């Protein structure tokens, strides 16, 4: 494993060179590149690069007074592919990273050879008639606030687990890259603007249109039982929109199943990337 710095140091990440097949790994919201460390031990034959999205892990935050728009991550990914010299690569995305992958593959199909989505079958959507409601929430709650300092490292880890199904082991792995020691204790280093509500979501028909225009073969991996990220009916409708997909793979472990049971899904991932047709 080696550290990588891309885009003039704006994007940091990790690289495991165990082969020649280029794979860019994209993590979930408030996670970082360490979320792919458990999987990396099982992915021989790949040139695997896992980045920290802007404002996450050890990557630089967005400039001051700039919000974190979901769409912008797609341009970050395309810049990273250029920086790596990868004209065409494979994408491995979890949650937010999976949603970003779908946008990249739909918008720039010539850049994506194959794709694995883990708990990330497209972005979250909202009905068109809730647009004003979303904007009002974003305006009301997008306020600077003081960053919380935890007296003890274990307290910071416990705080990250609140409202999630992250295991203690998984959270500690993310903490190795995400926690910062400061005067008085520990704090998570992600940009607090990441926690501001979004002012814009796609509608479900827009998401389906994006999925329908993905030309790369897709392997979808989801939690069993479902993690609650989306209802089973919506999930099936999105699956049906994909034109080139393998049968979906289910695995226990909750939303971060790739950190809990990497050994159970690694063979499926390798098979798909080596023979995506």
C-alpha positions as CSV (number, residue, x, y, z in Angstrom):
1,X,0.0,0.0,0.0
2,X,1.2,3.5,-0.8
3,X,-0.1,7.0,-0.2
4,X,-1.0,9.0,-3.3
5,X,-1.5,12.7,-3.8
6,X,-3.4,13.9,-6.8
7,X,-4.6,17.2,-8.4
8,X,-1.8,19.2,-6.8
9,X,-2.4,17.6,-3.4
10,X,-6.1,18.4,-3.3
11,X,-7.0,14.7,-3.4
12,X,-5.3,12.1,-1.2
13,X,-5.7,8.4,-1.3
14,X,-4.2,5.0,-1.1
15,X,-2.9,2.6,-3.8
16,X,-2.5,-1.2,-3.8
17,X,-0.6,-2.4,-6.9
18,X,-1.4,-6.1,-7.2
19,X,-2.0,-6.1,-11.0
20,X,-2.6,-4.0,-14.0
21,X,-6.4,-3.7,-14.1
22,X,-7.2,-0.1,-13.1
23,X,-9.9,0.3,-10.4
24,X,-10.9,3.6,-8.8
25,X,-12.6,3.1,-5.4
26,X,-15.0,5.7,-4.1
27,X,-16.1,5.7,-0.5
28,X,-19.4,6.7,1.3
29,X,-20.4,10.0,2.9
30,X,-18.2,10.9,5.9
31,X,-16.0,7.8,5.3
32,X,-12.6,7.8,3.7
33,X,-10.2,5.6,1.7
34,X,-9.7,3.3,4.7
35,X,-13.1,1.9,4.1
36,X,-11.6,-0.2,1.3
37,X,-8.7,-1.6,3.3
38,X,-10.5,-4.8,4.3
39,X,-11.4,-5.5,0.6
40,X,-7.9,-4.6,-0.7
41,X,-6.5,-7.8,0.9
42,X,-8.7,-9.9,-1.3
43,X,-8.4,-8.1,-4.7
44,X,-5.3,-9.5,-6.3
45,X,-4.8,-8.6,-10.0
46,X,-6.0,-5.0,-9.6
47,X,-4.3,-1.7,-9.6
48,X,-6.6,-0.3,-6.9
49,X,-6.7,3.4,-6.0
50,X,-9.0,4.5,-3.2
51,X,-9.3,8.3,-2.9
52,X,-10.7,10.5,-0.2
53,X,-13.4,12.8,-1.6
54,X,-12.9,16.5,-1.0
55,X,-13.5,17.4,2.6
56,X,-13.1,13.8,3.7
57,X,-10.1,11.9,5.1
58,X,-6.9,13.7,4.2
59,X,-8.1,15.4,1.0
60,X,-8.4,19.2,1.0
61,X,-11.8,20.8,1.7
62,X,-13.7,22.8,-0.9
63,X,-12.7,26.5,-1.0
64,X,-14.3,28.8,1.6
65,X,-18.0,29.7,0.9
66,X,-18.4,26.7,-1.6
67,X,-21.0,24.1,-0.8
68,X,-20.6,20.3,-1.4
69,X,-22.9,19.6,-4.3
70,X,-23.3,15.9,-5.3
71,X,-22.8,16.7,-9.0
72,X,-19.3,18.2,-8.4
73,X,-17.9,14.8,-7.2
74,X,-18.3,13.5,-10.7
75,X,-15.9,16.1,-12.0
76,X,-13.5,15.3,-9.2
77,X,-13.5,11.7,-10.3
78,X,-12.9,12.5,-14.0
79,X,-10.0,14.8,-12.9
80,X,-8.5,11.9,-10.8
81,X,-8.8,9.5,-13.8
82,X,-6.9,12.1,-15.9
83,X,-4.2,12.5,-13.2
84,X,-3.7,8.8,-13.0
85,X,-3.4,8.6,-16.8
86,X,-6.4,6.2,-17.0
87,X,-8.4,6.9,-20.2
88,X,-10.7,4.0,-19.3
89,X,-11.0,2.4,-15.8
90,X,-13.3,0.4,-13.6
91,X,-15.2,2.0,-10.7
92,X,-15.9,0.5,-7.3
93,X,-18.3,2.7,-5.3
94,X,-19.9,2.4,-1.9
95,X,-23.0,4.4,-0.9
96,X,-22.2,8.0,-2.0
97,X,-19.3,6.6,-4.0
98,X,-21.7,4.3,-5.8
99,X,-24.1,7.1,-6.5
100,X,-21.3,9.2,-7.9
101,X,-20.1,6.3,-10.0
102,X,-23.6,6.1,-11.7
103,X,-23.4,9.7,-12.6
104,X,-19.9,9.4,-14.1
105,X,-20.8,6.3,-16.0
106,X,-23.9,7.9,-17.5
107,X,-22.2,11.2,-18.3
108,X,-18.9,9.9,-19.6
109,X,-19.5,6.3,-20.7
110,X,-16.2,6.2,-22.7
111,X,-14.3,6.5,-19.4
112,X,-15.9,3.5,-17.5
113,X,-15.1,-0.1,-18.5
114,X,-17.1,-1.8,-15.7
115,X,-18.6,-0.9,-12.4
116,X,-19.4,-2.4,-9.0
117,X,-21.9,-0.6,-6.8
118,X,-22.0,-1.5,-3.1
119,X,-25.2,-0.1,-1.4
120,X,-25.1,2.7,-4.0
121,X,-27.6,2.1,-6.8
122,X,-27.9,5.7,-7.8
123,X,-28.3,8.9,-5.7
124,X,-31.0,9.6,-3.2
125,X,-34.1,11.2,-4.8
126,X,-36.9,13.5,-3.8
127,X,-40.3,14.2,-5.4
128,X,-40.5,17.4,-7.5
129,X,-43.2,18.8,-5.2
130,X,-40.7,18.9,-2.3
131,X,-38.2,21.2,-4.1
132,X,-39.1,24.3,-2.1
133,X,-39.2,22.3,1.2
134,X,-35.6,21.1,0.4
135,X,-34.4,24.6,-0.3
136,X,-35.9,26.0,2.9
137,X,-34.3,23.2,5.0
138,X,-30.9,23.9,3.3
139,X,-31.1,27.6,4.0
140,X,-32.2,27.2,7.6
141,X,-29.6,24.6,8.6
142,X,-26.5,25.6,6.6
143,X,-24.9,27.4,9.4
144,X,-21.3,27.4,10.6
145,X,-20.9,25.7,14.0
146,X,-18.1,24.9,16.4
147,X,-16.5,21.5,15.8
148,X,-17.0,19.1,18.7
149,X,-13.9,18.0,20.6
150,X,-14.1,14.6,22.3
151,X,-12.0,14.2,25.4
152,X,-11.2,10.6,24.6
153,X,-10.7,8.8,21.3
154,X,-13.3,6.2,22.2
155,X,-15.8,9.0,22.7
156,X,-15.2,10.2,19.2
157,X,-15.6,6.7,17.8
158,X,-18.8,6.2,19.7
159,X,-20.2,9.5,18.3
160,X,-19.4,8.4,14.7
161,X,-21.4,5.2,15.3
162,X,-24.6,7.1,16.4
163,X,-27.3,6.7,13.8
164,X,-25.3,4.2,11.7
165,X,-24.7,0.5,11.6
166,X,-21.0,0.8,11.7
167,X,-19.2,-1.8,13.8
168,X,-16.7,-0.8,16.3
169,X,-13.9,-2.4,14.3
170,X,-15.0,-0.6,11.1
171,X,-15.3,2.8,12.9
172,X,-11.8,2.4,14.4
173,X,-10.4,1.7,10.9
174,X,-12.0,4.9,9.5
175,X,-10.8,6.8,12.6
176,X,-7.2,6.0,11.7
177,X,-7.5,8.3,8.7
178,X,-10.3,10.6,9.9
179,X,-9.6,11.5,13.5
180,X,-7.3,14.4,14.5
181,X,-5.7,14.9,17.9
182,X,-6.2,18.5,19.1
183,X,-5.9,20.5,22.3
184,X,-8.4,18.9,24.7
185,X,-8.9,15.7,22.9
186,X,-9.9,14.3,19.5
187,X,-12.1,15.5,16.6
188,X,-13.2,14.2,13.3
189,X,-11.5,16.0,10.5
190,X,-14.1,16.0,7.8
191,X,-15.4,19.4,6.6
192,X,-18.5,20.3,8.6
193,X,-20.1,21.7,5.5
194,X,-20.6,18.1,4.5
195,X,-23.3,17.8,7.1
196,X,-25.3,20.7,5.7
197,X,-28.6,19.6,4.0
198,X,-28.5,19.5,0.2
199,X,-30.5,22.2,-1.6
200,X,-31.0,19.9,-4.6
201,X,-32.0,16.3,-5.2
202,X,-32.8,14.5,-8.5
203,X,-36.3,13.2,-8.9
204,X,-36.7,9.5,-9.3
205,X,-37.4,9.7,-13.1
206,X,-34.1,11.6,-13.4
207,X,-32.3,8.9,-11.5
208,X,-33.8,6.1,-13.6
209,X,-32.8,8.0,-16.8
210,X,-29.2,8.2,-15.5
211,X,-29.2,4.4,-14.8
212,X,-30.7,3.6,-18.2
213,X,-27.9,5.5,-19.9
214,X,-25.1,3.5,-18.2
215,X,-23.2,1.6,-20.9
216,X,-20.8,-0.2,-18.6
217,X,-21.7,-3.6,-17.2
218,X,-22.8,-3.3,-13.6
219,X,-22.5,-5.6,-10.6
220,X,-24.8,-4.5,-7.8
221,X,-24.1,-5.6,-4.2
222,X,-26.6,-4.9,-1.4
223,X,-27.1,-5.8,2.2
224,X,-29.3,-8.7,3.3
225,X,-31.5,-7.9,5.0
226,X,-31.8,-4.5,3.2
227,X,-30.2,-1.7,5.1
228,X,-33.1,0.7,4.6
229,X,-31.3,3.0,2.2
230,X,-34.2,2.5,-0.2
231,X,-37.4,0.4,-0.3
232,X,-37.4,-3.0,-2.1
233,X,-39.9,-1.8,-4.8
234,X,-37.8,1.3,-5.6
235,X,-34.6,-0.9,-5.6
236,X,-36.2,-3.3,-8.1
237,X,-37.3,-0.4,-10.4
238,X,-33.7,1.0,-10.4
239,X,-32.2,-2.4,-11.1
240,X,-34.6,-2.9,-14.0
241,X,-33.4,0.4,-15.5
242,X,-29.8,-1.0,-15.9
243,X,-29.3,-2.3,-19.4
244,X,-26.1,-4.2,-18.7
245,X,-26.0,-5.9,-15.3
246,X,-25.1,-9.2,-13.6
247,X,-27.4,-10.7,-11.1
248,X,-27.2,-8.8,-7.9
249,X,-25.2,-10.1,-4.9
250,X,-26.5,-9.9,-1.4
251,X,-24.4,-10.1,1.8
252,X,-25.0,-9.6,5.5
253,X,-23.2,-6.8,7.3
254,X,-25.5,-3.8,6.9
255,X,-24.7,-0.7,4.9
256,X,-20.9,-1.1,5.4
257,X,-21.0,-4.8,4.4
258,X,-17.8,-4.5,2.4
259,X,-15.9,-3.7,5.6
260,X,-17.6,-6.5,7.6
261,X,-17.5,-9.4,5.2
262,X,-15.0,-8.5,2.4
263,X,-14.1,-12.1,1.9
264,X,-17.7,-12.9,0.9
265,X,-17.9,-10.4,-2.0
266,X,-14.3,-10.2,-3.2
267,X,-14.6,-13.1,-5.6
268,X,-17.7,-11.6,-7.2
269,X,-15.9,-8.3,-7.6
270,X,-12.9,-9.9,-9.2
271,X,-14.9,-12.0,-11.6
272,X,-16.9,-8.9,-12.7
273,X,-13.9,-6.7,-13.3
274,X,-11.8,-9.4,-15.1
275,X,-14.8,-10.6,-17.2
276,X,-17.5,-7.9,-17.2
277,X,-19.3,-9.1,-20.3
